[in-house]
Amino acid sequence: MGGIRHGDTWTREMNEIPILDLRRIEANIIKPIYEEMALEIGHEKAEKILGAAIEKAAIEQGKSLAEESEGGPSLRAFISLFERWKMGGALEVEVLEETDEQFDFNVTRCRYAETYKEMGLGKIGHLLSCGRDGSFCKGYDPSIELDRGQTIMQGATHCDFRYRVQKTS
């Protein structure tokens, strides 16, 4: 995968690191900041600020990857990008349906959730990872929508991802 912005070497190298490793690095940086914010303004406000910042970052990441998509963004191109999130066994996935208009799968093991729990961040893991999923689509291709009713991160047995391309009239 090429660089996000005009041949930027650092960004290109970052694109080659498995997402799980990136999330671990980010979490190590975020943890002391979040903990300090929570002490100063309370957990609820700290989580709201953190969630908003991560959502904006996910939208920007989606936009950047859409710019790289040969032929433009599509659900099919999105499915090929998804391989990066699974790198290194980060996710164990059961694909239920895969077409140009629909991508349904269940995550049966999530090493992201395991990593955040090990780091003492299980309580905000949904903000650090799960909250990015739908926001990423907004930046990548707003016609792709995610419907997910449950996550391992929040105690379910599996995550139920249901992506759909919404038709515009």
N, C-alpha and C positions, 0 to 999 in steps of 0.2 A: 504494500500500500504506500503511495507517495505521501509527501508532506502535506499538511493541511493548508499551509499558506506559502505559495510561490517558492517552492524548493527549500523551505526552511529545514536545515539539516536536523536540528534538535527535535522538531516536531515529527519529522520522518522517523527518527530513531524511537521516539515515544510511541509511534504507531506500531512498532514491532514488538513492544513489550506486552505480554499477556495482560488483559484487563484486570484480572485478579491481582496481579502484582502492582499495577497502577493504583488500584483501590486500597491496597495495603499501605502503599507509600502515602497516598492522600490521607488515609485515616490516621497515620502516625503524625501528620502535620495538623490535622483537624482536631484530634483528641484534646490536646492541651488548650487550644483556642476555645473549643466548645465548653470544656470544663470551667474555664475562666469566665466565659460569658454566663454560664449557668449560675456561678457564684454571684456575679454582679447583678444580673437581671432576672434570674430564675430559669428553670428548665423549660417552661412553656415558651417564653419569649426567645430563648436561645435556640430551641428547636425550630421555631417559626422562621427565624433569621437564617439558620443553617439550611432549612428546607428550601427557602426562596432562592438562596445563593446557588445551591446545587441544581435546582430546576433551571435557572438561567444558564448555568454552565452546560447542562445537558442539551438545551435548545441550541446553544452555540456549537456544541460538538456535532449535533445533528446537521446543522447548516453546513459546517465544514466538510463533513463526510458526503453530503449531498453534492457539493461542488466537485468532489473527486469522482463521483459515479459516472462512469462512461455511459453515455446514452441517457443520463439523468437518473434521478432517484426513482425507485419502483419497489414494490414489495419483493419482487424476485431479487433485486440487488440488495435489499435490506436483509433478506434471508442469508445471502452469502456473507454479509458483514457480521451476522450473528455468530459465525464461526469464531470470531475473535473473542467473544465473551465466554465461549466454551473452552478456549485454549487451556491446555495443561490439566484437563479434567475439572475445570472450575464448575461446570454444570453437568449433571446427568439429565438427559432430556428424552422424553417419549413424544415423538412427533405423531400427531393425530390426523392432521390435514395440512397439505402444502400445495397451494395453487397460486396463480398470479393474483388472485383476489383475497385469499385467506391463508393464514398461517396459524394453526392451532397446535399447541404443545403443552405438555406438563413438565415442570422441572421436578425431578424426584430426589435429587441431591443438590444442595447449593453450598459450595465451599465459600461463597461470599458470606453467607450467614454464619458458617462455622468460624471463619476468620474474624469477623466482628465480635463474636462471642468470646473467642480466645483473647482478643485485645481489650475486653471489658467494654465494648461498644455495642453489645447486642440490643440495648434499649433504643439506640438511634440508627441501627443498621438499615432500617427501612428508608431512612432519609438519605443515607450514604449510597445506597444502591437501588433499591426498589423504586424509589421516587423518581429516578432518572428515566425509567423505561418509557412511560407515556410522553414525558417532556421531550425526550430525544426525538420521538416521532414528529412532534410539532415543528421542530427545526429541520428534520430530514425531509419529510413529506407530509404536510398537514392532512392529506387525504387518507393516510394510514392511521388508524385508531386502535388503541389497545383497550381491551376489556379484561380485567383480571379481578377475580373475586377473593383470592386468598394467596398468601405467600408463606413459605417455610420460615422466613425471617420473623413473621408475626405468629408463629406457632402452628401453622397448618401442616398437614402431611406432605403436601406438594403445592407448587405454584401453578396456577392455571392461566396461561397466556393465550389470549385469543385476539389476534391481529386481523383487521379487516380493512380493505380499501373501500372508502366511502365514495359512492358515485355522486358526482355533481350534476344537477339538472340544468 
